[in-house]
Amino acid sequence: MMEQHERIYVAGHGGLVGSALMRSLKQAGFTQLLTRGRNELDLCRQADVEAFFDAERPEYVFLAAAKVGGIGANNALRADFLYENLAIQNNVIHAAWKSGVRKLLFLGSSCIYPKMAPQPLKEDYLLSGPLEATNEPYAIAKIAGIKLCEALRDQYDFNAISCMPTNLYGPYDNFDLETSHVLPALIRKFHEAHVQGSAPVQLWGSGSPRRELLHVDDAADAMVFLMQNYDGRQFVNIGSGEDLSIRDIAALVADVVGYKGEVVWDSSRPDGTPRKVLDVSKLHALGWKHRYALREGLSHAYEWFREEWAEARAAG
């Protein structure tokens, strides 16, 4: 179990998940938090990563660094998503083992599951069928990360665990409409339409796919919980276990933002996986459950967006 004085490296501390991990760890009293920005440490360069581990000697590692994006970015930048994610996780996981890190948590993604897997998605469904085509390179990279953690555990007894979060949202999300996930894109589109008084808002797909959403602060809390309480070989799903159609999610976001105009669905755009909700019975059995109800979490995320992101763009 991590002690408050021990050295903890949060890889990807400036991103959506990494920043939430920093908040969670600080709130829990951990004081020796190691971070490096992209301009300080390129995680795609093996020699640089190994030099960092040799110099800083972290005892625990949260691997939240990744190249991420929505359907459009995943499909358009297939080589980038595969190469960069493989490079980042290979370098960090290998350097952590090589330098004697006591425990590592690898952050995956629910896109590792087959497109047509039974719902809800159980951990045992990994590699049981074809992946969703639009984000296959990202999913393959994440599956490789899981397998590297398992292999290092099996061969060298390295305490590496993995978790697979559902769709996350919250402070420090990516609101770029070209590369963002569905929820931050919805927040930005409805906010701009509301502020500018424009209508209608056009959204991708039919709105029929169902998605599970989890506030990132809940996800970070679950990851710290697992680091403290779980040493198993199999990865653990992190989610709420509850889902809604994208059409219903859009209506909820519009209501939180205050947008009253028309919504038009462009069915020529891809829907992605028809349904994706995680079976979180394993996590619940370990003693953890999410705190934020969806509407409360969306209100919190929109407040941050309005105060930090939208105002910064308006001022700049």
TORLUMPA-578283 format. One record per atom (N, C-alpha, C): x negated, y, z. Coordinates in steps of 0.1 Angstrom, whole numbers, padded with zeros to 4 digits, always signed. Layout:
! residues N
XYZ...
! end
This chain:
! residues 316
-0008-0012+0000+0000+0000+0000-0009+0013+0000-0005+0022-0008-0013+0035-0009-0013+0042+0004-0024+0047+0008-0025+0056+0020-0026+0071+0015-0022+0080+0023-0020+0094+0018-0034+0100+0015-0045+0095+0020-0058+0101+0017-0065+0094+0005-0059+0084-0001-0066+0076-0011-0064+0084-0025-0074+0081-0034-0075+0088-0046-0066+0082-0057-0057+0090-0062-0046+0086-0071-0047+0093-0084-0049+0086-0095-0050+0093-0108-0036+0092-0115-0031+0103-0119-0018+0104-0127-0022+0107-0141-0022+0098-0150-0025+0100-0164-0013+0105-0171-0014+0117-0177-0002+0123-0183+0006+0132-0173-0002+0138-0164+0005+0146-0153+0013+0158-0158+0011+0163-0170+0018+0174-0175+0031+0171-0182+0033+0159-0185+0045+0155-0193+0058+0153-0184+0068+0149-0190+0081+0147-0183+0080+0138-0171+0074+0126-0173+0073+0116-0162+0061+0120-0153+0050+0124-0159+0038+0127-0151+0041+0138-0141+0047+0149-0146+0050+0160-0137+0060+0156-0126+0069+0147-0129+0078+0142-0118+0071+0133-0108+0061+0125-0113+0053+0117-0104+0045+0126-0095+0040+0137-0100+0032+0147-0092+0041+0152-0081+0053+0156-0084+0063+0161-0074+0066+0151-0064+0068+0139-0068+0072+0128-0059+0060+0125-0049+0048+0124-0055+0036+0120-0046+0033+0131-0036+0034+0144-0041+0031+0155-0032+0041+0156-0021+0054+0153-0024+0065+0153-0014+0063+0142-0004+0057+0131-0008+0054+0120+0001+0041+0122+0009+0034+0133+0007+0022+0136+0015+0009+0131+0009+0009+0126-0003-0004+0122-0009-0012+0135-0013-0025+0135-0010-0032+0148-0011-0044+0147-0021-0048+0134-0024-0060+0133-0033-0055+0128-0047-0048+0138-0054-0043+0135-0067-0052+0140-0078-0056+0131-0087-0066+0134-0098-0058+0136-0111-0061+0146-0118-0055+0149-0130-0065+0155-0140-0062+0153-0153-0070+0159-0164-0061+0163-0175-0062+0175-0180-0054+0179-0192-0060+0173-0204-0052+0174-0215-0057+0169-0228-0070+0176-0233-0071+0189-0230-0083+0196-0234-0095+0192-0225-0093+0185-0214-0104+0181-0205-0108+0167-0207-0098+0158-0211-0101+0144-0213-0092+0138-0224-0099+0134-0234-0091+0128-0245-0090+0113-0243-0078+0108-0239-0076+0094-0235-0078+0085-0247-0078+0090-0259-0081+0081-0271-0095+0078-0273-0104+0084-0265-0119+0082-0266-0123+0073-0254-0127+0061-0257-0130+0051-0247-0142+0056-0238-0152+0061-0244-0164+0065-0236-0161+0076-0227-0152+0085-0231-0149+0096-0222-0140+0091-0210-0131+0082-0213-0123+0076-0203-0131+0068-0193-0140+0060-0197-0149+0053-0188-0157+0062-0180-0162+0073-0186-0171+0082-0178-0162+0089-0167-0150+0092-0170-0141+0098-0160-0139+0088-0148-0136+0076-0151-0134+0066-0141-0147+0064-0132-0158+0063-0139-0171+0061-0132-0174+0073-0123-0170+0085-0127-0173+0097-0119-0163+0099-0108-0150+0097-0110-0140+0100-0101-0136+0089-0092-0137+0077-0096-0134+0065-0088-0120+0065-0082-0110+0066-0090-0096+0065-0084-0094+0051-0079-0085+0051-0068-0082+0038-0062-0068+0033-0068-0060+0042-0072-0047+0038-0078-0045+0046-0090-0038+0041-0100-0035+0047-0113-0021+0046-0117-0014+0057-0120-0001+0057-0127-0004+0061-0141-0001+0052-0151-0004+0055-0165+0009+0059-0172+0011+0073-0171+0023+0079-0177+0020+0086-0190+0007+0086-0194+0003+0093-0207+0008+0085-0219+0013+0092-0229+0018+0085-0241+0021+0095-0252+0021+0091-0264+0027+0099-0275+0041+0095-0276+0051+0104-0274+0065+0101-0274+0073+0110-0283+0085+0105-0287+0094+0113-0295+0107+0106-0297+0116+0113-0305+0129+0107-0308+0128+0099-0320+0140+0095-0326+0141+0087-0337+0133+0092-0349+0135+0105-0352+0129+0111-0363+0114+0111-0363+0108+0114-0351+0094+0114-0350+0088+0100-0350+0095+0091-0343+0090+0077-0343+0090+0071-0357+0100+0074-0365+0101+0069-0378+0091+0075-0388+0089+0088-0387+0080+0096-0396+0065+0094-0393+0062+0092-0380+0048+0092-0376+0044+0078-0371+0047+0068-0379+0046+0054-0374+0032+0050-0371+0022+0054-0379+0008+0051-0376+0003+0058-0364+0007+0071-0363+0002+0079-0351+0007+0073-0338+0020+0069-0338+0026+0064-0326+0020+0051-0322+0017+0042-0332+0011+0029-0329-0004+0031-0324-0012+0038-0332-0026+0040-0329-0028+0047-0316-0022+0059-0314-0025+0067-0302-0021+0060-0289-0009+0054-0290-0005+0047-0277-0013+0035-0274-0017+0027-0284-0026+0016-0282-0039+0021-0276-0045+0031-0282-0057+0037-0277-0057+0042-0263-0047+0049-0260-0045+0055-0246-0044+0044-0236-0035+0035-0238-0033+0024-0228-0044+0015-0227-0050+0011-0238-0062+0002-0238-0073+0008-0230-0076+0021-0233-0087+0027-0226-0085+0029-0211-0073+0033-0207-0071+0036-0193-0070+0023-0185-0062+0013-0191-0061+0001-0183-0074-0007-0182-0082-0007-0193-0095-0014-0193-0104-0007-0183-0105+0006-0184-0114+0014-0175-0110+0012-0161-0097+0012-0158-0092+0010-0144-0097-0004-0139-0095-0014-0147-0100-0027-0142-0115-0027-0141-0122-0022-0150-0137-0022-0150-0143-0015-0139-0136-0004-0134-0142+0004-0124-0137+0000-0110-0129-0010-0109-0125-0015-0096-0112-0009-0090-0104-0003-0098-0091+0003-0093-0083-0008-0085-0078-0004-0074-0070-0014-0066-0057-0018-0072-0050-0008-0079-0037-0012-0084-0034-0001-0095-0028-0006-0106-0023+0003-0117-0009+0000-0120-0001+0011-0123+0012+0009-0128+0013+0015-0142+0017+0006-0151+0018+0010-0165+0033+0013-0168+0035+0025-0174+0049+0029-0178+0052+0026-0192+0062+0017-0194+0066+0013-0208+0078+0021-0212+0087+0014-0219+0099+0020-0225+0109+0009-0228+0122+0013-0226+0132+0003-0229+0133-0001-0244+0126+0006-0253+0126+0002-0267+0119-0010-0270+0112-0016-0260+0105-0029-0261+0115-0041-0264+0128-0039-0261+0138-0049-0262+0143-0051-0277+0146-0063-0281+0152-0065-0294+0164-0056-0296+0166-0052-0309+0177-0043-0312+0191-0049-0309+0192-0062-0311+0205-0068-0309+0205-0078-0297+0197-0075-0287+0196-0083-0275+0210-0082-0267+0214-0092-0260+0226-0091-0251+0224-0079-0242+0236-0074-0238+0236-0063-0228+0243-0067-0215+0239-0062-0204+0227-0053-0202+0214-0061-0204+0203-0053-0206+0190-0059-0210+0183-0064-0198+0181-0077-0197+0173-0083-0187+0158-0084-0190+0150-0084-0180+0135-0084-0183+0131-0097-0191+0139-0108-0190+0136-0120-0197+0138-0119-0212+0145-0108-0217+0148-0107-0231+0137-0103-0240+0125-0099-0234+0114-0094-0241+0110-0105-0251+0107-0100-0264+0103-0109-0275+0113-0120-0279+0125-0117-0277+0136-0127-0280+0142-0124-0293+0138-0114-0301+0144-0110-0313+0137-0098-0320+0142-0094-0332+0136-0083-0339+0138-0070-0332+0129-0061-0333+0130-0048-0327+0138-0038-0336+0142-0027-0330+0148-0016-0338+0137-0010-0347+0141-0010-0360+0130-0006-0370+0125+0008-0369+0133+0017-0365+0129+0031-0364+0118+0034-0354+0117+0026-0343+0107+0029-0333+0099+0016-0330+0098+0008-0340+0090-0005-0339+0075-0003-0335+0068+0007-0342+0054+0009-0338+0052+0013-0323+0061+0022-0318+0060+0026-0304+0063+0014-0295+0073+0006-0299+0077-0005-0291+0065-0016-0290+0059-0018-0302+0048-0028-0302+0037-0024-0294+0034-0011-0294+0023-0006-0285+0026-0008-0270+0039-0005-0266+0042-0007-0253+0042-0022-0249+0047-0031-0258+0046-0045-0255+0032-0049-0253+0023-0044-0261+0009-0047-0260+0003-0043-0246+0008-0031-0241+0004-0027-0228+0008-0036-0217+0021-0041-0218+0026-0051-0208+0017-0063-0208+0014-0068-0220+0006-0080-0222-0008-0079-0217-0014-0067-0219-0027-0064-0214-0028-0065-0199-0017-0059-0193-0017-0059-0178-0015-0074-0173-0007-0081-0180-0005-0095-0176-0018-0103-0178-0025-0101-0189-0037-0108-0192-0048-0105-0182-0050-0092-0178-0060-0089-0169-0056-0094-0155-0044-0095-0152-0039-0102-0139-0043-0117-0139-0040-0123-0151-0042-0138-0152-0057-0141-0152-0064-0134-0159-0078-0137-0161-0087-0132-0150-0084-0120-0145-0094-0114-0135-0087-0110-0122-0074-0114-0120-0067-0111-0108-0066-0096-0105-0065-0088-0116-0063-0073-0115-0049-0070-0112-0047-0062-0102-0033-0059-0097-0027-0048-0106-0022-0052-0118-0016-0043-0127-0001-0046-0129+0008-0037-0126+0022-0039-0127+0027-0030-0138+0039-0033-0143+0045-0026-0154+0060-0023-0151+0065-0011-0155+0079-0008-0154+0084-0003-0167+0097-0006-0169+0103-0001-0182+0115+0008-0178+0113+0021-0180+0124+0030-0177+0134+0031-0188+0146+0035-0185+0156+0038-0195+0154+0052-0200+0163+0058-0208+0162+0071-0213+0161+0081-0201+0150+0089-0201+0148+0098-0190+0151+0113-0195+0154+0121-0185+0156+0135-0188+0153+0143-0176+0150+0157-0177+0148+0165-0166+0138+0176-0169+0132+0182-0159+0122+0193-0160+0110+0188-0169+0105+0197-0177+0093+0195-0185+0096+0185-0196+0108+0184-0200+0112+0175-0212+0107+0182-0225+0107+0175-0236+0104+0180-0249+0117+0185-0256+0118+0198-0258+0130+0204-0264+0128+0208-0279+0117+0203-0285+0115+0205-0299+0125+0196-0307+0133+0202-0315+0143+0195-0322+0138+0185-0332+0125+0187-0337+0119+0178-0346+0114+0165-0340+0111+0166-0327+0104+0154-0320+0110+0150-0307+0121+0156-0303+0127+0153-0290+0136+0141-0290+0139+0136-0278+0149+0125-0276+0162+0132-0277+0173+0123-0276+0186+0128-0279+0191+0138-0268+0189+0136-0255+0194+0144-0245+0189+0159-0245+0175+0160-0245+0170+0174-0246+0174+0181-0259+0176+0173-0270+0180+0179-0283+0195+0184-0281+0203+0177-0274+0217+0181-0271+0217+0194-0263+0209+0194-0252+0209+0206-0244+0205+0218-0251+0194+0217-0259+0190+0229-0267+0200+0233-0277+0206+0224-0285+0215+0227-0295+0228+0234-0289+0233+0228-0279+0245+0234-0273+0242+0247-0266+0230+0249-0260+0226+0261-0254+0225+0272-0264+0218+0270-0275+0216+0280-0285+0229+0284-0292+0238+0274-0294+0251+0277-0300+0260+0285-0290+0259+0282-0277+0266+0289-0267+0261+0304-0266+0248+0306-0265+0242+0319-0264+0245+0328-0276+0243+0322-0288+0245+0329-0301+0259+0330-0305+0268+0323-0299+0282+0323-0303+0284+0316-0316+0276+0307-0320+0277+0300-0333+0284+0287-0331+0290+0282-0342+0297+0270-0343+0298+0266-0358+0299+0253-0361+0299+0242-0352+0285+0237-0349+0284+0228-0339+0271+0221-0336+0271+0208-0344+0261+0206-0352+0260+0193-0359+0250+0184-0352+0255+0171-0351+0247+0161-0344+0246+0149-0352+0234+0142-0350+0231+0130-0358+0240+0118-0355+0243+0110-0365+0250+0097-0364+0265+0098-0362+0270+0087-0357+0285+0086-0355+0289+0090-0341+0279+0090-0331+0283+0092-0317+0287+0080-0310+0288+0069-0317+0293+0056-0311+0283+0049-0302+0270+0049-0306+0260+0042-0297+0261+0046-0283+0258+0036-0274+0259+0039-0260+0245+0039-0254+0243+0049-0245+0230+0051-0239+0231+0052-0224+0221+0048-0217+0219+0049-0203+0209+0061-0200+0212+0069-0190+0203+0080-0188+0200+0081-0173+0187+0085-0170+0182+0085-0156+0174+0098-0155+0177+0106-0144+0169+0118-0141+0155+0114-0138+0146+0121-0143+0132+0118-0142+0127+0117-0128+0132+0125-0119+0128+0125-0105+0132+0112-0099+0143+0106-0103+0147+0093-0098+0137+0082-0103+0133+0084-0116+0124+0074-0122+0110+0075-0115+0105+0087-0112+0093+0088-0105+0093+0082-0091+0105+0085-0084+0106+0079-0071+0106+0064-0072+0112+0058-0082+0112+0043-0084+0098+0038-0086+0090+0046-0094+0076+0041-0097+0067+0042-0085+0069+0052-0076+0061+0052-0064+0066+0041-0055+0079+0038-0055+0084+0027-0047+0078+0014-0051+0077+0012-0065+0071-0001-0070+0057-0002-0066+0049+0009-0068+0035+0009-0064+0033+0005-0050+0042+0009-0041+0041+0006-0027+0047-0008-0023+0056-0013-0031+0063-0025-0027+0064-0037-0036+0057-0036-0048+0059-0047-0058+0045-0050-0063+0042-0063-0064+0030-0068-0069+0032-0080-0079+0044-0081-0085+0047-0092-0093+0041-0091-0107+0041-0102-0114+0035-0102-0128+0045-0097-0138+0058-0100-0136+0068-0095-0146+0071-0080-0144+0073-0073-0155+0077-0059-0155+0090-0058-0149+0093-0045-0144+0106-0043-0138+0113-0031-0145+0126-0033-0148+0134-0023-0154+0137-0012-0144+0137+0001-0149+0141+0012-0140+0152+0019-0147+0164+0020-0141+0175+0027-0147+0186+0028-0137+0198+0033-0142+0210+0034-0134+0219+0022-0135+0217+0015-0146+0226+0004-0149+0240+0008-0154+0241+0021-0158+0254+0027-0163+0251+0034-0176+0261+0033-0185+0259+0039-0199+0272+0046-0203+0270+0055-0213+0281+0062-0219+0278+0063-0234+0288+0065-0243+0286+0067-0257+0279+0081-0258+0271+0082-0269+0265+0095-0272+0275+0106-0274+0287+0102-0279+0297+0112-0281+0302+0117-0267+0303+0109-0257+0307+0113-0244+0296+0121-0237+0284+0116-0239+0272+0124-0234+0272+0138-0239+0274+0139-0252+0274+0152-0259+0286+0161-0253+0297+0155-0251+0308+0163-0245+0305+0168-0231+0298+0159-0223+0294+0163-0209+0283+0174-0210+0274+0173-0219+0264+0184-0220+0270+0197-0224+0279+0196-0234+0286+0208-0238+0294+0215-0227+0300+0207-0218+0307+0212-0207+0298+0218-0197+0286+0212-0194+0277+0217-0184+0271+0231-0190+0268+0231-0203+0263+0244-0209+0274+0255-0210+0286+0250-0212+0297+0260-0213+0301+0262-0228+0296+0254-0237+0299+0255-0251+0314+0250-0254+0321+0258-0261+0336+0255-0263+0338+0252-0278+0328+0253-0287+0331+0252-0301+0332+0238-0306+0332+0237-0319+0334+0224-0326+0321+0216-0327+0322+0203-0327+0311+0194-0328+0313+0186-0341+0303+0185-0350+0304+0178-0363+0294+0167-0362+0298+0154-0365+0289+0143-0365+0285+0140-0379+0271+0139-0382+0266+0136-0395+0263+0121-0396+0273+0114-0401+0272+0099-0401+0261+0094-0411+0256+0103-0420+0245+0098-0429+0232+0097-0421+0231+0102-0409+0219+0101-0401+0219+0088-0393+0207+0082-0390+0207+0069-0383+0212+0070-0369+0219+0059-0364+0224+0058-0351+0213+0052-0341+0205+0044-0347+0195+0036-0338+0203+0024-0332+0197+0019-0321+0203+0007-0314+0217+0010-0310+0226+0000-0313+0240+0003-0309+0243+0005-0294+0236-0003-0286+0238-0001-0271+0225-0004-0264+0222+0003-0254+0210+0000-0246+0212+0004-0232+0215-0006-0224+0216-0003-0209+0208-0014-0202+0201-0011-0192+0192-0020-0185+0199-0027-0174+0196-0040-0173+0199-0047-0161+0189-0044-0150+0194-0037-0140+0185-0032-0129+0187-0040-0116+0192-0052-0117+0195-0060-0105+0182-0064-0098+0171-0066-0106+0158-0069-0100+0153-0057-0091+0154-0045-0096+0150-0033-0089+0159-0031-0077+0172-0033-0078+0181-0031-0067+0178-0042-0056+0174-0054-0060+0171-0064-0050+0159-0061-0042+0150-0053-0049+0138-0049-0042+0140-0038-0032+0152-0031-0033+0156-0021-0023+0157-0007-0028+0157-0005-0042+0157+0009-0047+0170+0011-0056+0176+0023-0054+0187+0027-0063+0187+0041-0066+0191+0045-0078+0190+0059-0082+0199+0068-0073+0195+0081-0073+0202+0091-0064+0211+0101-0072+0206+0105-0084+0213+0115-0091+0225+0109-0099+0237+0115-0097+0248+0112-0106+0246+0120-0119+0251+0115-0130+0247+0120-0143+0251+0135-0144+0263+0139-0140+0266+0153-0141+0257+0162-0133+0254+0158-0121+0245+0165-0112+0232+0167-0118+0227+0155-0124+0214+0155-0130+0213+0164-0142+0224+0164-0150+0224+0173-0162+0224+0187-0158+0232+0191-0148+0232+0205-0143+0218+0209-0139+0211+0200-0132+0198+0203-0127+0188+0205-0139+0189+0196-0149+0181+0197-0161+0184+0210-0169+0196+0213-0170+0200+0225-0178+0195+0238-0171+0196+0238-0158+0192+0250-0150+0177+0252-0152+0169+0241-0152+0155+0242-0155+0152+0247-0169+0159+0241-0179+0158+0245-0193+0160+0260-0194+0171+0265-0189+0175+0279-0190+0165+0288-0184+0161+0285-0172+0152+0294-0165+0137+0293-0170+0133+0281-0174+0118+0280-0177+0116+0280-0192+0123+0272-0199+0120+0270-0213+0126+0280-0222+0139+0282-0221+0146+0291-0229+0141+0306-0227+0140+0309-0214+0135+0323-0211+0121+0326-0216+0112+0315-0215+0099+0317-0219+0098+0319-0235+0107+0312-0242+0108+0314-0256+0113+0328-0260+0123+0332-0252+0129+0346-0255+0119+0357-0252+0110+0355-0242+0100+0365-0238+0089+0365-0248+0086+0353-0254+0074+0352-0263+0077+0355-0277
! end
